[in-house]
């Protein structure tokens, strides 16, 4: 199943506790009608994802997302075979999304990844991190206790695998798949090229 069809099915099902029109809205940046949509398939415990989030994404956000050229969507792809705390981190992020705090949690998880990633019991650290970015504690704990976001994370991972992605970060961009923590300059060239093709903008 193409990834676009997978996302369309999600919208029909109203998955994620957000609007049926856009079930991924809480973890999306940029204009809904931007000419380019990028689906980032990532793992919160992945060091390469951390590098991308801290080093490359800010430049993309400045040059492409804030300027209306790109709509950016985060898709969970936890590599559970090698990252034991990836799913708990994703659960906390997705529960934070229900309070419109996904991106604050996203940033905090990557910034503090070295502190929580190797813990045998990461839950206290992850919950404390959510507290630090203003996620309502009682609602977060209730969401985690019901495991309400686990199915959503699983569907994300299944959709990521259907694109052909095998590692993180991977990016599904207008029908094509790109792998790895691509440097900002290279990613900008990719987005510029697609933008010119889609809009007829001059070089």
N, C-alpha and C positions, 0 to 999 in steps of 0.2 A: 504493500500500500504506500503510495507517495506520501511524504510528510505533510503536504498541504491537505490531502484528504483526511489524514489522521487528525489534524487540527480542526478541520471542518466537523468531523464527528464529535470531537470534544465540545465544539460550540453547540451542536445540536443537543448534546446531553446536559449542557450547563454545568460541566465539571468545574470544581475548584472553588465554589462558594462565591463567585463573582457573576457578572452579568452573562446571560445566555449568549448575547451578541459577541462577547469577547471574553471567554473564560480565562484567558491569559493576561487580562488587563493589569492585574495587580503586580505582575512581574514583567511589565513592558515599559520601555522608554520610547518617547518620540511620538510624532503625529500618527494617528491611525491610518491616514491616507498617504503616508510617505511613499515615494516611488520604489524604495528598496526595503525589504524586510529581511532581517538577519535573525536566525534562530541559533543562539549559542547553547550548545549542549555541553554541560559542565558538571563537575563534581567539586563540592566545597572542600574536600580534603586533598584535592589534586594540587601539587606544588606548581605545575605549569599553568593551571587555571588561576592560581593566586597571582602568578607573575603577570598573566594577561590582564586580570582585573585591576591590578595596582599600577601596571606600567603602560598598557596599551589602551584599555577601555576609556580612561579619561580623555585621551586625545581624540578618539573616535566620537565620544560624546560631544566634545567641543566643536569638532569640525563637521560632523555629519548628523548627529541626533538633534542637537540644539538648533541646527540650521534647517531642519525639516526634511533632510534628504533620506534619513534612515529611521526605520522603526526597529527597535532592538527587543528581542524576546528571550528571556532566560528559560531554558528547558533542563530539567534535572536528568543527569545521566551518572548516577553514583556507581563507581567501580567497586562493587562490594567485595570482590575477591581479594583486593589489595588494600582497601580503605575501610576499616571497620567502623569508623565514625561518620562515614559519608552520609548514610541514610538518617541517623539522628540529626546531623546538621541540616540536612534538607527538610526534615520534619519541622525543626524549629523555624527555618526560613519560611516554609509554607504556612505554618500557623501564624507567623508574623505577618504574612501577606494578607491574612484575613482581617488584620488591623491596619492595613495600608502601610505596613512597615517593612515590606519585603526588601527594598533596596537598602535601607539602613542596616538591616540584618545581613544582607549580602555583603556589604562593605565591611561590617564588623567581623564576620566570619573569616573573610580572607585576610584582613589586617591582623587578626589574632590567631590565625591558623597554627602557627608553631606552638602556641600555648595549649591548644585543646586536641590537636590531631592525634597525638600518640597516647592520650590518656586511656587507661583501662575502663574508667567510668567517666565518660565525657558529659553526661547529662547535667550535673551541677554547673560545670563551666559554661556549657551552652546556654542554659537558662539564665545564668548570671549575665552573660553577654547580651541576651535579649533584654533583660532588665535595664542594662546600661544604655540601650538605644530607645527606651521608652515604650517597649512592648508591655501591655497590661499583663501583669504576672498571673493573676487568677485565670484570665481567659486563655492565656498561653498554656498553662498547666492542664486546664480542662481539655483543650484541643489535643495536646500530646497524649493525655490519658485515654482518649477515645480512639487514638491512632487514626484520626479522621483524614489525614493527608497521605497515608501510606499508599492507598490505591492510586492516588493522583501521581505520586512519585513513580510508582511502578508503570503507569501508563506513559509517563514521560520517557522513562528508560526504554520501554518497548518501542515507542515511536522513534526514538533516537537510533536504536538498533536497525529499524527498518530503512533508515536513510543510508545505511552502510557504515555509519560511524562505529569505530571500534575503540577509540580512545578519547581522552579529553585534554584540552577543549577541542571540540569540533564545531563547525559552523555550516549551517545550511543556508545558502544565499541564492535566492531566486533560481532554484532548481539545481544548484551545484553544491558540492560538498568540499569544504576545506578543512584540513587537519592541523592541529598544533597551535602553540602560542605564537601566532604570527606577529612579528614586530609591527609597531604602529605605522611606519613608513610603507611597508609592504601591504598592510591591510588597507591603508588609504588609497594606494594605487588600484587595488582590486575594486574598492567601492567607487572611486572616481570613474573607472572604466565602465562599470555597470550603470552608473548614473548617467553617463554620456549616452550610452546605448538606449537607455529607457526614456530619456527626456530630450535627446537631441541637443544637449548643451554643448557649447564649443569647448575645445581643449583649453 
